[in-house]
Each structure stands twice: as C-alpha cells, then as structure tokens.
Amino acid sequence: MIKSAIGTVIVLAVGAFLAYYAMGHHIVKTDKGYITMPKKEMSISNTFADIRNWERGDFEDHPEITKALLENGHEDLVPMTSSERIKDWLKDKAGDLLD
C-alpha cells in the first residue's frame, strides 16, 4: 500500500513538473529536430508547434512562436523578406537604445 502511494506521488510530481515546464516553453518541431525556447509568459497556448510545413501566413498567425524563433537565433526558420528583416533589426536596435 505504501509503495503504491509513493509511486503515485512520484508520478504526480513528475507530471506536475512536465506541465510546469511546458507552460514556460515553446517546443517546436523542425526538419532538423526539436527546439525548446522560453516563453515570455506562462501559458498553455503555443506550447507545441510543428513548423515543418508552415508557410508565411502560419508564422503571422503565431506571432509568439515567430518572435521566440527570431530572438533565439533561429531566423533561418522564419520566411521573411529582406526588407522585413531590416525593419525588425532597426526596431530592436531602437528599442535597445531607448532602454
């Protein structure tokens, strides 16, 4: 009886940890494997995404994932025009200067 109670508590603790981790991270499946990136806010939305067949509109529909990819050095996975990349770079630099 005690062994099963301890086993249950361990399973619940592991499950709670995994749920907490998932709420704080984006888990993104790419052609090369999985990427985990921290979220700005704890939530269950946009926790997992398979971007292997995403097109530009899909990235626009999921701005949190797109921004996390760009901020964590995975720009090559986000289809953007060169003018959009320059515009985003300038916004980031202007924001850094204001901070």
C-alpha positions, 0 to 999 in steps of 0.5 A, a space after each residue: 500500500 505504501 509503495 503504491 502511494 509513493 509511486 503515485 506521488 512520484 508520478 504526480 510530481 513528475 507530471 506536475 513538473 512536465 506541465 510546469 515546464 511546458 507552460 514556460 516553453 515553446 517546443 517546436 518541431 523542425 526538419 532538423 529536430 526539436 527546439 525548446 525556447 522560453 516563453 515570455 509568459 506562462 501559458 498553455 497556448 503555443 506550447 507545441 508547434 510543428 513548423 515543418 510545413 508552415 508557410 508565411 501566413 502560419 508564422 503571422 498567425 503565431 506571432 509568439 512562436 515567430 518572435 521566440 524563433 527570431 530572438 533565439 537565433 533561429 531566423 533561418 526558420 522564419 520566411 521573411 523578406 529582406 526588407 522585413 528583416 531590416 525593419 525588425 533589426 532597426 526596431 530592436 536596435 531602437 528599442 535597445 537604445 531607448 532602454 
